[in-house]
């Protein structure tokens, strides 16, 4: 895999991760449970807990 392909893949993965965080923040604002968010979005429980603490 060349550098450009690797960079594009990592950029795409980071974009997907940022979208997941945005969705998780919206679900937190709606009062959804941590387990629900974790199961739906596939973020780690620690990531979800950090978002809850920031909210």
GUBA-918667 format. One record per residue (C-alpha): residue in one letter; x, y, z. Coordinates in steps of 0.02 Angstrom, whole numbers, padded with zeros to 5 digits, always signed. Layout:
# residues N
AXYZ/...
END
This chain:
# residues 55
X+00000+00000+00000/X+00075+00166-00048/X+00078+00322+00059/X-00067+00410-00031/X-00182+00259-00018/X-00136+00238+00165/X-00166+00423+00199/X-00335+00418+00111/X-00388+00265+00210/X-00336+00343+00376/X-00424+00506+00331/X-00583+00412+00288/X-00575+00314+00452/X-00548+00475+00551/X-00696+00556+00464/X-00806+00407+00508/X-00746+00417+00688/X-00785+00603+00698/X-00959+00570+00629/X-00984+00436+00762/X-00934+00559+00898/X-01055+00689+00830/X-01197+00563+00829/X-01152+00505+01005/X-01157+00685+01068/X-01332+00706+00996/X-01389+00544+01077/X-01317+00601+01244/X-01414+00764+01228/X-01572+00659+01201/X-01536+00567+01363/X-01494+00398+01286/X-01402+00272+01394/X-01215+00245+01381/X-01243+00061+01338/X-01366+00107+01199/X-01241+00230+01123/X-01098+00106+01141/X-01198-00032+01055/X-01264+00081+00917/X-01111+00183+00873/X-00973+00059+00919/X-00870+00185+01014/X-00778+00119+01165/X-00865+00140+01333/X-00723+00255+01386/X-00752+00367+01235/X-00938+00376+01273/X-00905+00411+01457/X-00785+00551+01410/X-00920+00628+01299/X-01047+00615+01440/X-00926+00700+01560/X-00897+00840+01434/X-01084+00864+01406/
END
